[in-house]
Structures are given as structure tokens and as C-alpha cells.
Amino acid sequence: MDILSVCGVAIIGAAIVLLLKKWHPEASLMAGITVGVMIFAFALVRLEPVFSAVSQLAEKSGLPTEYGVILIKSLGICYLTQLASDACKDAGAETIAGKAELAGKAAVLLIAFPLFSQLTQRAIELISL
């Protein structure tokens, strides 16, 4: 499956959502979420070489592999949060979408905090020299 197939699935999914919205709004929401998850799964499968490349670069650079893991986890959180937020917006729940985005930002901050802490300690060590 290539990007043209993904675009085709997206367009057909959007048409189905529009058709269902008229008669079965709850089914329309589920169809939209299903198409979104299908496209998200396709993107994850296609990104596997990127994740491998990031891991190899982290190993070659001499940096701890935990930095690459933090980057990949943060990207995953961002993608999942965006998917959830878009689904909430499609359902008309703007406030819930905003809270989902806030939770995603907090999760990224929580994952990146150990890295931030290490960088701060290094900066303090350099300043005190």
C-alpha cells in the first residue's frame, strides 16, 4: 500500500462518514475512527525503518540509547494524541479534544523530564568549572 492507496482510503472513508452522518450519526463516528486507525497503522508500519535509523544513529553517536527511545515514545504520544483529538473534534467534543491534547503534552513532558534533568545537571557542571 502506498500513499495513493492511503489517500483513496481517506477519501472513501470520508464519503462513508458523510453518508452515515445523515442516518446513523453514531455509526458515522465509529467509521471515522476506524478509518483513522487504519491510516495510523499504515503510517506506523511505514515508519519502522525510521525508528531503526534513529536507533542506529543514537548508537553510533555515542549518546545513550535512552535519548532515541524518548524521541520515539514522544512522537508516538503526539501521533496518538492527535488521532484522539481529531476524533473528539469530529464528534463535536471540542473541550474533550483540548483536554486530550493537554494530556498528551503532559505525557511528553513526563517522558522527557529525565533527559531535561540530565541536561540541566551537565549545564550546572560546565558552569561551575
Residue pairs with C-beta under 8 A, 6 or more apart in sequence:
1 42
6 39
6 42
9 35
9 38
9 39
10 35
10 39
13 31
13 32
13 34
13 35
13 38
14 35
16 31
16 35
17 28
17 31
17 32
17 35
17 90
18 28
20 27
20 28
20 31
21 28
29 87
29 90
29 91
32 87
32 90
33 87
36 83
36 86
36 87
37 83
40 79
40 80
40 83
43 79
51 72
54 68
54 71
54 72
55 65
55 68
57 68
58 64
58 65
58 67
58 68
59 65
66 114
66 115
67 115
70 111
70 112
70 114
70 115
73 111
74 108
74 111
74 112
77 104
77 107
77 108
77 111
78 104
78 108
80 104
81 100
81 101
81 103
81 104
81 105
81 107
82 104
84 97
84 100
84 104
85 97
85 98
85 100
85 101
85 104
86 97
88 94
88 96
88 97
88 100
89 97
